[in-house]
Amino acid sequence: LYRVGKQAAGNPLVELREGLSYAFRTPSALLIIILVAIIGTFGYNFTVVLPLLARYVLHQGSAGLGFMTAAVGLGALISALALAGRKAATKEMLFAGGGGFALMLAAVALSQWFAVTLLFLLLLGIANTAFAATANTSLQLATPDHLRGRVMSLYMLLFAGSTPIGGFLTGFMAEHLGVSTAIGINASVCALGVAAGLLYYFSHRGKIAASAISAAPA
């Protein structure tokens, strides 16, 4: 269990180091960092290949691409409304969202039919928002007030800042291996990330629970 030392007096480098140290040495925070780093890098760039998927796999034009994007958005809206009524961000929802995202991404990679792909994209949007919202909330709850800004900046770096790296790799794979294969590889890596998170969770369950309780507000 990481114990917060004396707060740095205005030195941004020391404060940043303390935030990073907390995130990587506190099991309840590190679990989320593992999941977000992998899914953020290899999964959340799927939107960059939607135009390629529409044109070269599903043989659709701009209208078809619009429906595909709308399906993801509708799924995200449904998920957000459902999550708004929940009282807690649970580990079950975290893993269900991450696992569902990887599964639906793989289904999109395998689908050759436009209508079926729209359904998978709808479900992908649901899983996407369920994972992202639960991960964000869980990490904030697992972090003390004075470190929350620093730890959440790391979260945003992994969640959004890593997508250009994944986007480049996805584009490279799509060019040389094909669009569906590239999406399938990304889905496989995301599934491995969820598996790694589950392994870490079950091997550190007690420490994760203890560190989450210690960070909770009184």
C-alpha positions as CSV (number, residue, x, y, z in Angstrom):
1,L,0.0,0.0,0.0
2,Y,1.4,3.4,-1.0
3,R,1.5,6.0,1.7
4,V,1.4,9.7,0.7
5,G,4.3,11.6,2.0
6,K,4.5,15.3,2.8
7,Q,3.0,17.3,0.0
8,A,5.4,19.1,-2.2
9,A,5.5,22.9,-1.8
10,G,4.8,24.2,-5.3
11,N,7.4,22.2,-7.2
12,P,5.5,20.8,-10.3
13,L,8.1,18.1,-11.1
14,V,8.0,16.8,-7.5
15,E,4.2,16.9,-7.5
16,L,4.1,15.1,-10.9
17,R,6.5,12.4,-9.6
18,E,4.4,11.9,-6.5
19,G,1.2,11.5,-8.6
20,L,2.9,9.0,-10.9
21,S,4.4,7.1,-8.0
22,Y,0.9,6.8,-6.3
23,A,-0.7,5.6,-9.5
24,F,1.9,2.9,-10.2
25,R,2.3,1.7,-6.5
26,T,-1.3,1.7,-5.5
27,P,-3.1,-1.6,-6.6
28,S,-6.6,-0.1,-7.0
29,A,-5.2,2.6,-9.3
30,L,-2.7,0.4,-11.1
31,L,-5.4,-2.0,-12.1
32,I,-7.2,0.7,-14.0
33,I,-4.0,2.1,-15.5
34,I,-3.3,-1.4,-17.0
35,L,-6.7,-1.7,-18.6
36,V,-6.8,1.9,-19.9
37,A,-3.3,1.8,-21.3
38,I,-3.9,-1.2,-23.4
39,I,-7.5,-0.5,-24.5
40,G,-6.8,3.2,-25.0
41,T,-3.8,2.5,-27.3
42,F,-5.2,-0.4,-29.3
43,G,-9.0,-0.1,-29.0
44,Y,-10.0,3.5,-28.9
45,N,-8.6,4.2,-32.4
46,F,-11.3,2.1,-34.1
47,T,-13.0,5.3,-35.3
48,V,-10.1,6.0,-37.6
49,V,-10.7,2.8,-39.6
50,L,-14.5,3.2,-39.8
51,P,-14.2,4.9,-43.2
52,L,-12.0,2.1,-44.5
53,L,-14.4,-0.5,-43.1
54,A,-17.3,1.2,-44.8
55,R,-15.6,1.5,-48.2
56,Y,-13.5,-1.6,-48.6
57,V,-15.3,-4.2,-46.5
58,L,-18.9,-3.2,-46.4
59,H,-18.9,-1.3,-49.8
60,Q,-20.8,1.7,-48.4
61,G,-20.6,5.3,-49.2
62,S,-20.9,8.4,-47.0
63,A,-24.4,7.6,-46.0
64,G,-23.4,4.2,-44.8
65,L,-20.5,5.7,-42.9
66,G,-22.9,8.1,-41.3
67,F,-25.1,5.3,-40.1
68,M,-22.1,3.4,-38.7
69,T,-21.0,6.5,-36.7
70,A,-24.5,7.1,-35.5
71,A,-24.8,3.5,-34.3
72,V,-21.7,3.9,-32.1
73,G,-23.1,7.2,-30.8
74,L,-26.5,5.7,-30.0
75,G,-24.9,2.9,-28.1
76,A,-22.9,5.4,-26.1
77,L,-26.1,7.4,-25.3
78,I,-27.9,4.2,-24.2
79,S,-25.0,3.2,-22.0
80,A,-24.6,6.7,-20.4
81,L,-28.3,6.8,-19.5
82,A,-28.2,3.3,-18.0
83,L,-25.0,4.2,-16.0
84,A,-26.6,7.4,-14.7
85,G,-29.0,5.3,-12.6
86,R,-26.3,3.1,-11.0
87,K,-25.1,3.9,-7.5
88,A,-21.6,2.5,-7.7
89,A,-18.8,1.9,-10.2
90,T,-18.0,-1.8,-9.7
91,K,-15.2,-4.0,-10.8
92,E,-17.7,-6.3,-12.5
93,M,-18.9,-3.4,-14.7
94,L,-15.3,-2.4,-15.4
95,F,-14.3,-5.8,-16.7
96,A,-17.7,-6.4,-18.4
97,G,-17.2,-3.1,-20.3
98,G,-13.7,-3.9,-21.3
99,G,-14.4,-7.5,-22.2
100,G,-17.5,-6.5,-24.1
101,F,-15.6,-3.8,-26.0
102,A,-12.9,-6.3,-27.1
103,L,-15.6,-8.9,-28.1
104,M,-17.7,-6.4,-30.2
105,L,-14.5,-5.1,-31.8
106,A,-13.7,-8.6,-32.9
107,A,-17.3,-9.1,-34.1
108,V,-17.0,-5.9,-36.2
109,A,-13.7,-7.3,-37.7
110,L,-15.5,-10.6,-38.7
111,S,-18.7,-9.1,-40.0
112,Q,-19.2,-8.8,-43.8
113,W,-22.8,-7.6,-43.6
114,F,-23.7,-3.9,-43.2
115,A,-26.8,-4.4,-41.0
116,V,-25.1,-6.9,-38.7
117,T,-22.1,-4.5,-38.4
118,L,-24.5,-1.7,-37.4
119,L,-25.7,-3.9,-34.5
120,F,-22.2,-4.7,-33.4
121,L,-21.3,-1.1,-33.5
122,L,-24.3,-0.2,-31.4
123,L,-23.1,-2.8,-28.8
124,L,-19.6,-1.5,-29.2
125,G,-20.7,2.0,-28.2
126,I,-22.5,0.6,-25.2
127,A,-19.4,-1.3,-24.0
128,N,-17.2,1.6,-24.8
129,T,-19.0,4.1,-22.6
130,A,-19.5,1.5,-19.8
131,F,-15.8,0.9,-19.6
132,A,-14.7,4.5,-20.0
133,A,-17.1,5.9,-17.4
134,T,-16.5,3.1,-14.9
135,A,-12.7,3.4,-15.3
136,N,-12.8,7.2,-14.9
137,T,-15.0,7.1,-11.8
138,S,-13.1,4.2,-10.2
139,L,-9.8,5.9,-10.6
140,Q,-11.1,9.2,-9.1
141,L,-12.5,7.3,-6.1
142,A,-9.2,5.4,-5.7
143,T,-7.1,8.6,-5.5
144,P,-6.8,11.1,-2.6
145,D,-8.1,14.6,-3.2
146,H,-4.7,16.3,-3.4
147,L,-3.4,13.8,-6.0
148,R,-6.5,13.4,-8.1
149,G,-5.6,16.0,-10.7
150,R,-2.1,14.5,-11.3
151,V,-3.4,10.9,-11.5
152,M,-6.3,11.8,-13.8
153,S,-3.8,13.6,-16.1
154,L,-2.0,10.2,-16.5
155,Y,-5.4,8.6,-17.1
156,M,-6.1,11.1,-20.0
157,L,-2.6,10.6,-21.4
158,L,-3.2,6.8,-21.6
159,F,-6.9,7.1,-22.6
160,A,-6.6,9.7,-25.3
161,G,-3.0,10.6,-25.7
162,S,-2.0,7.1,-26.7
163,T,-4.6,6.7,-29.5
164,P,-2.3,8.4,-32.2
165,I,0.2,5.6,-31.6
166,G,-2.5,3.0,-31.9
167,G,-3.9,4.8,-34.9
168,F,-0.6,4.8,-36.7
169,L,-0.1,1.0,-36.0
170,T,-3.7,0.3,-37.1
171,G,-3.2,2.2,-40.3
172,F,0.0,0.4,-41.0
173,M,-1.6,-3.0,-40.4
174,A,-4.7,-2.0,-42.5
175,E,-2.5,-1.1,-45.4
176,H,-0.4,-4.2,-45.3
177,L,-2.7,-6.8,-43.8
178,G,-6.2,-5.6,-44.6
179,V,-8.8,-3.6,-42.7
180,S,-10.6,-6.5,-41.0
181,T,-7.3,-8.1,-40.0
182,A,-6.1,-4.9,-38.4
183,I,-9.3,-4.5,-36.4
184,G,-9.1,-8.1,-35.4
185,I,-5.5,-7.8,-34.1
186,N,-6.5,-4.7,-32.1
187,A,-9.4,-6.6,-30.6
188,S,-7.1,-9.5,-29.7
189,V,-4.7,-7.1,-27.9
190,C,-7.6,-5.5,-26.1
191,A,-8.8,-9.0,-24.9
192,L,-5.3,-9.8,-23.7
193,G,-5.3,-6.5,-21.8
194,V,-8.5,-7.4,-20.1
195,A,-7.1,-10.8,-19.3
196,A,-4.0,-9.1,-17.8
197,G,-6.2,-6.9,-15.7
198,L,-8.2,-9.9,-14.5
199,L,-5.0,-11.7,-13.6
200,Y,-3.7,-8.7,-11.7
201,Y,-7.1,-8.3,-9.9
202,F,-7.3,-11.8,-8.7
203,S,-3.7,-11.9,-7.6
204,H,-3.9,-8.6,-5.7
205,R,-7.6,-8.6,-4.7
206,G,-6.9,-7.9,-1.0
207,K,-4.5,-5.1,-1.7
208,I,-6.8,-3.5,-4.3
209,A,-9.7,-3.5,-1.8
210,A,-7.5,-2.1,1.0
211,S,-6.0,0.7,-1.1
212,A,-9.4,1.6,-2.4
213,I,-10.8,1.9,1.1
214,S,-7.8,4.0,2.3
215,A,-8.3,6.5,-0.5
216,A,-12.1,6.8,0.0
217,P,-13.2,10.2,1.5
218,A,-14.2,10.1,5.2
